[in-house]
Amino acid sequence: MRDDLYRIKQELADRLKTANDLPGWEALEAEYFSRTAGKFTNLIKKLKQLPEEERKIMGRLGNEVKDEMLSALSARRSFLEGARFARLAETEAIDVTAPFLPPLPMGHLHPTTHVQSDLEDLFTSMGFTILDGPELESEYYNFESVNIPADHPARDMQDTFYIKGHPHWVMRTHTSPVQVRALERYGVPIRAIVPGRCFRNEATDPRHEHTLYQLEGLVVDRQITFSHLKGILETVARYLYGEATQVRLRPKFYPFVEPGVNGEVTCFLCAGAGCRVCKETGWLEIFGAGMVHPNVLTAGGVDPREYQGFAFGLGLSRLVMLKYKIEDVRHLQTGDLRFLSQF
Ligand code: FA5
């Protein structure tokens, strides 16, 4: 028994030297000390078979050997744990100051927002106020207040989305209704722009989208003439597209201005030669404008014998097309990152 105890102690000491990780250490501990089948446990069970005197002596020796074996096990475990932490510190160190998530890719403003902000800067530098108006608009403000009575053929110029069950409400077809809203609210003199979203029941094509952005301008005072209007529109065109930009004004009927014009700039795609975007004309229509009709001033509570003014409606979506050489206005609303990430 004595020899067996010393042998088993030595055997464990030798095998512990090759236990290089905690699972290996745990397997050894079970092999020697498992309650049911451990080598040391089995050996001690044999004490019962010894005569009483010898059993007492071997019992004491067994306890000493057991303590030594357990402290050898414990020393090896401490060594293995220390080695594990040292390895962690060296190769698997955790930098608690590192950001929790990898940085997310940054987005950027939509090209329409860029052009809108540029124009807001330009107009505020010329003393204009920026106003807003509702996208769901009453038929009165969208049409009647700007001199387009019910059943007048001029309504055909803007194919409109009506609201089911609410015959007198429409998705605004232009930003012009804010002319009358602004006059009612702020009176005269006034110098304001209104950037915003409009809606038309269009058969869409490269220049026409069902949801479009416009930027309305309104100036009303005592001595306002058509030259002021022309000067402002040329300033806008040169500001956006450079000093050499050509602007062409041609008479056009809009019920809310008299006289009225349609404004075009040289087509960006063909430089005036004619192409699919400009319908082979070499010019791209980007705004409507004119001197505010007396009926509109009256609808806004302003006396047309005392005041006059001009208004314009820039096609903001078209300005974006021109600025960034986008050949189809419909790209602007797709939300397609392959398109948007180019700006
Ligand atoms: C109007 O909407 C008038 N309210 C503009 C105006 C204001 C005239 C003040 C006089 C005084 P028009 O329908 O022509 O006009 O539209 C103005 C501009 O919006 C056009 O020149 C064009 O650049 C742009 N536009 C019109 N329809 C679309 C569309 N479906 N998609 C993209 N841009 C459009």
Residues whose N, C-alpha, C, O or C-beta is under 5 A from the ligand:
A	BS01	FA5	T173 H174 S176 R200 E202 R207 H208 E209 L212 Y254 V257 E285 I286 F287 G288 A289 G290 A311 F312 G313 L314 G315 S317 R318
